[in-house]
Structures are given as C-alpha cells and as structure tokens.
C-alpha cells in the first residue's frame, strides 16, 4: 500500500457521523425551522415518544417527537395528515440517519397522497371491485403460485411453510420487484402470466416495510390485474395493521406471507387423518346399514306369512265365508222388503179391479165397443150389453121412450 499523504486523515465511522452531526448543528437555520409534509408510519412508543416520517411527492425525512413535546399536541397524529412541524435537524449517531426532532406540530388537513389514495379507493368501490363475490380457496391445490421478490424474506417464508405443511407441493415462483418505479409493471406482468400455469391459488405480497414501501400494492394497475386472475388470490402485503387496496380486492387477505401459505395448503398429516376418519365413518355407517338390513330381512323371514303361509290362506277363507254370510242375509232382507211392497201393491190393485165391484151384486151397461154407458147415455132404438159379475153378458134392446120419460127395454 502506498504511503499516506501527510494531509490525509483516517476516520472511524463514529467519528465521521459525529462530525456530520456537529456540522449540521452548527448551522443556526437548521436548529429552528418549520417543515410542511404528510405524516406516514406514525407510531407511539410506550415511553410516550412519537416516531413518524414526513414526506412529500419527492422525498421523505424521519422524525421523532419526544414525550414532553407530544403531550402539548392537541390532536392524535395519524397517517395521511398534512402537518406543519417546528423542530431542529440532527443526526442519530447509532444508525447515522438524518432526522428532524419535532417540538411542535400543527394539523393543516389531509395530505395530497392520502387524498389521492382515498379518491382511487372510492372510485374502485363504485365500480364494484371490492364488493364482488369472493372465490373460495381450493381444498387441495395442484400447485401454488407466489408473486413476490425472489430475494425477499416473503419467498423463503412461503416456501418453508408450504414444505412443512405439505411436502412435495409444487410452488411456482413469479419473481417481481416489490418497490420502486418499475414494481407495479413487474407485478402486473406476473399476474397476467398466472393463467398460463396450472396453479389453483396465487399468493401476492411481500414482507414488512414502511407504508411507502407498500405503495405499489395500492397501484390501480396492480389492483385491476388481481381482479383478472382466473384463480383465487391471497393478499399477503406488509403487517396486519397495514391495509392496501390489494388487500381489499383479493379473495382472501392474510396478515403475513407465512399466514398466506397456511391458508393456501392444508397440512398433509391432518388431511390424511381426515381421510382415515372419513373412511372409518363410512365403514361404520355401512356396517350399521348392513346390520339394519339383516335384521329387517330376518324379521320378514320369521314373519308368520313365510313360516306358515296356509295360516294366512285360512284366515282369508274365513273372512270370505263371513262376507258370503253377510251378503246372503242382506239379500234376504232386501227380498223380504220387496215382497212386502209387492203384496201391498197387489191389495191396492185388487181393490181397484171392477170385477170385484160386480161380485158384490152389481152390473154395468156398455155399448158394443165396451164403453160404459150412463142412464142419460141410453138412446131408444139402440142395443146395449149388460155385464154380470160371473162374466155373462145380455143384449138389451131399448125401445122408444114412453111419455113418462122411462125407457122400455127387452132382451
């Protein structure tokens, strides 16, 4: 190694960071300044300190607000708020990060990025992308697609969990960028290629990160591409407290990539246990049914109709005999009734017979045609028949009427 020049100085990391800190603190304008920005990644520590990021559409700056100053803030800082902060610029020597130490904060409304995200969310809601029917995950997929960074922890977590739960399950990796300007196009391209593979479920996501790191999963193109995927999609983006538009449009949301892998595949051993249990239940049900049918058949075999078939014949024969007796008795009653009616009619007809009247000593006169004649009907010079009760008839010739108005007749 060449000898060092006399003017060169060797720095340690800590001494260099300390020098940078002192340089910054030596600038009076940086020790009391007002900065406008949008809050992101707001976290309240158990000590009472607030940690967050100030950002705009070009850059971001870490910030901290200690408990004594945070107690004077009259609102609760939340992600997406546009604020004015007053503080000083410093360097946190442990990690060498430049940050602003805030001692006052004023809310000025919602940030531009927050408003843009809310407007996109409402527009996609209106289109029905978030309210469409969710697809059920397959019970046992043939293969699982994973859309994530090939070098990230998410890939390792998913593959480890799937191998542990269902060894031998095929995993198809779609390597993508998960942050940066080209990340959205990379994810959209991967989702469009899913339909060409024989996968039954797709996991889309990445490991944890700041809210800014997750912004690609709020991209409209990514959200629409997830809707078009022909198989169920599991969103595994960031931590459980973070919600992206991809989470809302996915068929299932998982808190982490590991949780997504657990949802995507069943445990092989448990599945085997379930299959064995179903087999036992099926055999038990079949055994019970067979026993039931045996008992039912045995009941029929031991029934009297099969053991003593003539008994049933004799029983039916007795029933037929009883029916015959009932029929005969009913016919006899009907005949007796009809005979009584016939006798009564005969008596009535006999009373109306004119011969019965003649038998009591009467006769009647008729013309040659048998028409009965009354006294006023008899004419002089005519012949009439006299009918007696014993059936004999006499011919009666009537002469002209006499002066007294009486008729003279002769045989």
C-alpha positions in Angstrom: 0.0 0.0 0.0 1.3 3.4 -0.9 2.3 5.6 2.0 -0.4 8.0 3.1 0.0 11.7 2.3 0.6 13.9 5.3 -2.7 15.7 4.7 -4.9 12.6 4.7 -6.8 11.6 7.8 -8.3 8.3 8.7 -11.8 8.4 10.1 -13.7 5.9 12.2 -17.4 5.6 11.4 -18.5 7.0 14.7 -16.1 10.0 14.4 -17.3 10.8 10.9 -21.0 10.6 12.0 -20.2 12.8 15.0 -18.5 15.3 12.7 -21.5 15.4 10.4 -23.8 15.9 13.4 -21.8 18.8 14.7 -21.6 20.3 11.3 -25.4 20.2 11.0 -25.9 21.5 14.5 -23.6 24.4 13.8 -26.0 25.8 11.2 -28.4 28.1 13.1 -31.1 28.0 10.4 -31.3 24.2 10.8 -31.9 24.4 14.6 -35.2 26.1 14.4 -37.2 25.5 11.2 -40.7 24.8 10.0 -41.4 22.0 7.6 -44.6 21.1 5.8 -45.2 17.4 5.0 -47.5 14.4 5.2 -47.4 12.0 8.1 -46.6 8.4 7.4 -45.8 5.4 9.6 -46.9 7.1 12.8 -46.0 5.0 15.9 -46.5 5.9 19.5 -43.9 4.3 21.7 -44.7 3.0 25.2 -42.4 5.8 26.5 -44.8 8.4 25.1 -42.5 9.4 22.2 -43.9 9.6 18.7 -41.9 8.3 15.7 -43.0 9.0 12.1 -41.9 10.0 8.6 -42.5 13.4 7.0 -42.9 13.1 3.2 -44.0 14.8 0.0 -44.1 13.6 -3.6 -40.3 13.9 -3.9 -38.6 12.9 -0.6 -39.1 11.8 3.0 -37.5 12.5 6.3 -37.5 10.6 9.5 -38.9 12.4 12.6 -39.2 12.0 16.3 -41.2 13.9 18.9 -40.3 13.3 22.5 -42.9 12.8 25.2 -42.6 16.3 26.8 -43.4 17.9 23.4 -46.0 15.3 22.3 -48.1 16.0 25.4 -48.7 19.5 24.1 -50.2 18.4 20.7 -54.0 18.8 20.8 -54.8 16.1 18.2 -53.7 12.5 17.6 -51.3 12.3 14.7 -52.4 9.8 12.0 -51.0 8.6 8.7 -52.1 10.8 5.8 -52.4 14.0 7.8 -50.8 17.1 6.3 -49.0 19.0 9.1 -46.6 21.8 9.8 -43.8 20.8 12.3 -41.3 23.0 14.1 -38.0 21.5 15.1 -34.3 21.0 14.5 -32.3 18.9 12.2 -29.9 16.3 13.7 -28.1 13.0 13.2 -28.9 9.9 15.1 -25.4 8.6 15.6 -26.4 4.9 16.2 -27.6 4.4 12.7 -26.3 7.6 11.0 -29.8 8.7 10.0 -30.6 12.4 9.5 -33.9 13.3 11.2 -35.9 16.2 12.5 -36.5 16.5 16.2 -40.0 18.0 16.4 -41.1 20.1 19.3 -44.4 21.5 17.9 -46.9 20.2 15.3 -50.0 21.8 13.7 -52.6 20.0 11.5 -53.3 21.5 8.2 -55.6 18.8 6.6 -55.2 15.7 4.7 -52.1 15.1 2.6 -52.1 15.0 -1.1 -51.0 11.4 -1.3 -53.7 10.4 1.2 -56.4 12.2 -0.7 -55.3 10.7 -4.0 -55.4 7.2 -2.4 -58.9 7.8 -0.9 -60.2 9.1 -4.3 -58.9 5.9 -6.0 -60.4 3.7 -3.4 -63.8 5.4 -3.7 -63.7 5.1 -7.5 -62.9 1.4 -7.3 -65.6 0.9 -4.8 -68.1 2.5 -7.1 -67.0 0.1 -9.9 -67.7 -2.9 -7.6 -64.2 -4.2 -7.5 -64.2 -4.6 -3.7 -67.7 -5.9 -3.4 -67.5 -8.6 -6.0 -68.1 -12.2 -4.7 -65.0 -13.7 -3.2 -63.8 -17.0 -4.5 -63.3 -19.9 -2.1 -59.8 -21.3 -1.7 -59.3 -24.8 -3.1 -59.3 -27.7 -0.6 -56.2 -29.2 -2.1 -54.4 -27.2 -4.8 -52.4 -28.8 -7.5 -49.8 -26.0 -7.3 -49.4 -22.7 -5.6 -48.3 -19.5 -7.4 -46.2 -17.0 -5.5 -45.8 -13.4 -6.8 -43.1 -11.8 -4.8 -39.4 -10.8 -4.8 -37.1 -13.7 -5.5 -34.6 -12.5 -2.9 -37.0 -11.3 -0.2 -38.0 -13.0 3.1 -41.5 -13.5 1.9 -40.5 -16.1 -0.6 -38.5 -18.0 2.0 -41.4 -17.9 4.5 -43.9 -19.1 2.0 -41.8 -22.0 0.7 -40.8 -23.0 4.2 -44.4 -23.1 5.5 -45.7 -25.0 2.4 -42.9 -27.6 2.6 -43.6 -28.1 6.3 -47.4 -28.4 5.9 -47.5 -30.4 2.6 -44.1 -31.7 1.5 -43.9 -32.1 -2.3 -46.5 -29.4 -3.0 -45.5 -27.7 -6.3 -44.7 -24.0 -5.8 -44.5 -21.7 -8.9 -42.5 -18.5 -8.3 -43.2 -15.4 -10.3 -40.3 -13.1 -9.5 -41.1 -9.4 -9.3 -40.0 -6.1 -8.0 -42.0 -5.1 -4.9 -40.9 -1.5 -4.6 -39.6 1.2 -6.8 -40.8 2.8 -10.0 -40.9 -0.4 -12.1 -42.5 -2.6 -9.4 -46.1 -2.1 -10.5 -45.5 -3.1 -14.1 -43.5 -6.1 -12.9 -46.3 -7.3 -10.7 -48.9 -6.8 -13.4 -46.9 -8.8 -15.9 -46.5 -11.6 -13.4 -50.3 -11.7 -12.7 -51.0 -11.9 -16.4 -48.8 -14.9 -16.7 -50.6 -16.8 -13.9 -53.3 -18.1 -16.3 -50.7 -19.9 -18.4 -49.6 -22.1 -15.4 -51.5 -24.9 -13.8 -51.8 -23.3 -10.4 -55.0 -23.3 -8.3 -54.3 -20.4 -6.0 -51.9 -17.4 -6.0 -50.2 -15.6 -3.1 -49.3 -11.9 -3.9 -47.2 -10.0 -1.4 -44.0 -9.0 0.3 -42.6 -8.8 3.8 -43.0 -5.9 6.2 -42.0 -2.4 5.4 -43.0 1.2 5.7 -46.2 2.5 4.3 -44.2 4.0 1.4 -42.7 0.5 0.7 -46.2 -0.9 0.4 -47.5 1.8 -2.0 -47.0 -0.4 -5.1 -49.9 -2.6 -3.8 -52.1 0.5 -3.9 -51.4 1.0 -7.6 -54.5 0.9 -9.7 -53.0 -1.3 -12.4 -52.0 -3.9 -9.8 -55.5 -3.9 -8.3 -57.1 -4.4 -11.7 -54.7 -7.2 -12.6 -55.5 -9.1 -9.4 -59.2 -9.0 -10.4 -58.5 -10.6 -13.7 -56.5 -13.5 -12.2 -58.5 -16.7 -13.1 -57.8 -18.4 -9.7 -58.3 -17.3 -6.1 -55.8 -14.7 -4.9 -54.4 -14.4 -1.4 -53.0 -10.9 -0.5 -50.1 -11.0 1.9 -48.8 -7.4 2.0 -47.0 -5.9 4.9 -48.1 -6.2 8.5 -51.5 -6.9 9.9 -52.1 -3.2 10.8 -51.5 -2.1 7.2 -54.3 -2.4 4.7 -53.8 -1.8 1.0 -56.1 -1.7 -2.0 -54.7 -5.1 -3.0 -55.9 -6.5 0.4 -59.4 -5.2 -0.4 -59.7 -6.7 -3.8 -58.1 -10.1 -3.0 -60.3 -13.1 -2.4 -58.6 -13.6 1.0 -56.3 -11.4 3.0 -53.5 -12.8 5.1 -51.6 -10.8 7.7 -48.2 -12.2 6.6 -46.8 -14.3 3.8 -46.4 -17.2 6.3 -50.1 -16.9 7.2 -51.0 -16.9 3.5 -49.1 -20.1 2.9 -51.0 -21.7 5.8 -54.3 -20.7 4.1 -53.2 -21.9 0.7 -52.4 -25.5 1.5 -53.7 -28.0 4.1 -51.5 -30.0 6.5 -50.8 -33.3 4.8 -50.9 -35.2 8.0 -54.1 -33.7 9.1 -55.5 -34.4 5.6 -54.5 -38.0 6.0 -56.1 -38.1 9.4 -59.3 -36.6 7.9 -59.3 -39.1 5.1 -58.8 -42.0 7.5 -61.5 -40.7 9.8 -63.9 -40.4 6.8 -63.0 -44.0 5.9 -63.8 -45.2 9.4 -67.1 -43.3 9.5 -68.0 -44.7 6.0 -67.2 -48.3 7.2 -69.2 -47.8 10.4 -72.2 -46.3 8.5 -72.0 -49.2 6.0 -71.8 -51.8 8.9 -74.8 -50.2 10.6 -76.8 -50.2 7.4 -75.9 -53.9 6.7 -76.9 -54.8 10.2 -80.2 -53.0 9.8 -80.9 -54.7 6.6 -80.1 -58.1 8.1 -82.4 -57.5 10.9 -85.1 -56.3 8.6 -84.8 -59.4 6.3 -84.7 -61.7 9.4 -87.9 -60.1 10.6 -89.6 -60.8 7.2 -88.2 -64.4 7.2 -89.6 -65.0 10.7 -92.9 -63.5 9.9 -95.9 -65.8 10.0 -96.7 -65.3 6.4 -93.5 -67.1 5.4 -93.2 -69.6 8.2 -96.9 -70.7 8.0 -98.3 -69.5 4.6 -101.5 -71.6 4.9 -102.5 -69.7 8.1 -102.9 -66.6 6.0 -104.9 -68.5 3.4 -107.2 -70.0 6.1 -107.6 -66.6 7.6 -108.7 -65.1 4.3 -111.0 -68.0 3.7 -112.8 -67.4 7.0 -113.1 -63.7 6.0 -114.6 -64.7 2.7 -117.1 -67.0 4.4 -118.2 -64.2 6.7 -118.6 -61.9 3.7 -120.8 -64.5 2.0 -123.0 -64.8 5.1 -123.4 -61.1 5.3 -124.3 -60.9 1.6 -126.9 -63.6 1.9 -128.5 -62.0 5.0 -128.6 -58.7 3.2 -130.2 -60.3 0.1 -132.8 -62.0 2.2 -133.7 -58.7 3.9 -134.0 -57.0 0.6 -136.2 -59.7 -0.8 -138.5 -59.6 2.2 -138.8 -55.9 1.9 -139.7 -56.1 -1.8 -142.2 -58.9 -1.2 -144.0 -56.8 1.4 -144.1 -53.9 -1.1 -145.5 -56.2 -3.8 -148.2 -57.6 -1.5 -149.3 -54.1 -0.6 -149.5 -53.0 -4.3 -151.4 -56.2 -5.1 -154.0 -55.5 -2.5 -154.4 -51.9 -3.8 -154.7 -53.1 -7.4 -157.3 -55.8 -6.4 -159.4 -53.2 -4.7 -159.4 -51.2 -7.9 -160.5 -54.2 -10.1 -164.1 -53.5 -11.4 -164.8 -57.3 -11.3 -164.6 -57.1 -7.5 -167.3 -54.5 -7.6 -169.5 -56.7 -9.8 -169.1 -59.6 -7.4 -170.9 -57.7 -4.8 -174.1 -57.9 -6.9 -173.7 -55.1 -9.4 -173.8 -55.0 -13.2 -172.9 -52.3 -15.7 -174.1 -51.4 -19.2 -171.8 -50.7 -22.2 -172.1 -50.1 -25.9 -170.9 -52.5 -28.5 -167.4 -51.1 -28.1 -167.4 -51.8 -24.3 -167.7 -48.1 -23.4 -169.6 -47.8 -20.1 -173.0 -46.1 -20.5 -174.9 -43.9 -18.1 -178.6 -43.5 -17.8 -178.6 -40.4 -19.8 -176.5 -42.1 -22.5 -179.0 -44.7 -23.3 -180.9 -44.0 -26.5 -184.1 -45.5 -27.9 -183.8 -48.0 -30.7 -180.3 -49.0 -29.6 -178.9 -52.2 -28.3 -176.5 -52.4 -25.3 -174.7 -55.0 -23.3 -175.3 -55.9 -19.7 -172.3 -57.2 -17.9 -172.8 -59.6 -14.9 -170.3 -60.5 -12.2 -169.9 -64.0 -13.4 -168.8 -62.8 -16.9 -172.1 -63.4 -18.7 -173.5 -60.7 -20.9 -177.0 -60.0 -22.1 -178.1 -58.0 -25.1 -180.5 -55.2 -24.2 -182.7 -53.6 -26.9 -184.1 -50.2 -25.9 -187.3 -49.1 -27.5 -188.6 -45.6 -27.9 -189.0 -43.6 -24.7 -192.6 -43.6 -23.2 -194.4 -40.5 -22.2 -193.3 -40.7 -18.6 -189.7 -40.5 -19.8 -188.9 -44.1 -19.0 -187.3 -46.5 -21.3 -188.8 -49.8 -22.2 -186.3 -52.5 -22.9 -186.3 -56.1 -23.7 -184.0 -59.0 -24.1 
